[in-house]
Amino acid sequence: MTNLEKKLRVWDLPTRIFHWSLVAMVGIGLTTGFISPEWWMGIHIWAGYGTVLLVVFRLVWGIFGSEFSRIETFVFTPHEIIAHIRELIFLRPRHYIGHNPAGAMMIFALLFFLIAITVSGLLVLGGEENQGPLAGAANYRIGDMASEIHLVLAFILLTLIGLHIIGVFIETRLTSENLVKSMIDGYKIIPQGQSSPQPRPSRPMAAATFLLAFTILAGSVLWAFSTMPPSGIIQMSKNSDYTTECGDCHEVYHPSLLPKASWAKLMAGLEDHFGEDASIDQDLSVNIASYLEIYAAEAWDTEASNRFSRVSLKAPYQISATPYWQRKHNDIGDDVFRRAGVGGEAHCSSCHRDASIGHFDDQKIKIPVN
Amino acid sequence: MNNLNKTIFIATATILLGGVSISIVSANSARDAIIEGFVDEAGMEASAERGKILFESNIGDGKPDTPSCTTCHGATALKTGMTRAGKVIEPMAVSKNPERFIDLKKVSKWFRRNCKSVLGRECTPQEKADFLTYMKSK
């Protein structure tokens, strides 16, 4: 730095903390979403909630933060944006004290996709998993659609992050400013000749008030949604004949796990039930068959009732033969199923600790180690 | 402990112990009646020895997945077994599980089904009497 250059604190502390916290949150979200096994879902969800908080904070700080954190300071006209890109192509970009136009566009894109990704995630959580504030408002179909959108958005986000890092690298090379260091210590160097503005300070009290008001409002809305009972879950009475007659040999499967037609076929073939004679008295059989017909998959709208409704044609009442079951357990080795604590493919509740109530929450998966 | 408390304690303990022993006695007599019924039907004395052979030998005349009783019931009458669907089966021996074989309906149901699964046919009254006599002796 020569004597003619000046150092200016461009990024205030909250903006810098926001930036690196967001890196951490999104990093956790992407890792747990793409790589980690299902039972990390709890952490994925918390990373999502954390991202929402950070994004909301940034938008509020974009109004009340210090000069270069304010959104108005990095809204550029199309003309300025095109000019900046042209300068980039000719490798001579002009120096901006705050965000340059390319960086600003990246910020808006990231904020937009982060909002979209968290909203779609909340819909997946409520629709498919029947959890979270939208468990009542979102049905399975909405959740299923949202889950595909959520995945596409995640890939877009990954691409944007890649472009963001490349952009920072290129601008750092072309302007010989260390942008990464600026985002850590907050300082940027003002080149000689460039007029140094009189930056406006932040208004933390206003920001806090606004954030509090927003949190109360958004919290109340989500709370109101969360009071709705989870969609697609019905009241079911217990049937002691079903519990004892079927439960003597195997786990008492939740009736929602197979469609009516499958239960009917199963009940008609008890003399050869998965290679064993499981025949029961006529009156018991009638009672159990009618119970299963009432509470079969068709009566529910849960992830399990939807997924297992597509049965295998060869084994129409074997849950572990359904395409979905096969796909989801593909990675799990035979040795795991042979463990005494697991007890085979037919024993859902060994690992799915909430299987008996027809839920198969990702967070409730715990595979016995032996 | 004062005298009243002592009296109450002894009375309660007596009633409880009495209740437990009565239920064991009645369970035993219910089981004996079931075995007696099969012995009568068979028309000959039951043999624990034959029952042991029936339980432990590899028969293989029924369904391919269940060649013997011990496929699911554990290697001996005293051992815990497991159904093919992963559910634990308490030992068959009466000494290990006093609740065994006291409900004729239940006994008949399991003989009917499991004999078909293992032997490919219903068991004879003699086989049933032998089997139960063996389990009672263990």
Interface residues (C-beta under 8 A of the other chain):
Chain A: G247 D248 C249 H250 E251 E271 D272 F274 G275 E276 D277 A278 S279 I280 D281 V342 G343 G344 A346 H347 S350
Chain B: K63 P64 D65 T66 M82 T83 R84 A85 G86 K87 K109 R112 R113 N114 K116 S117
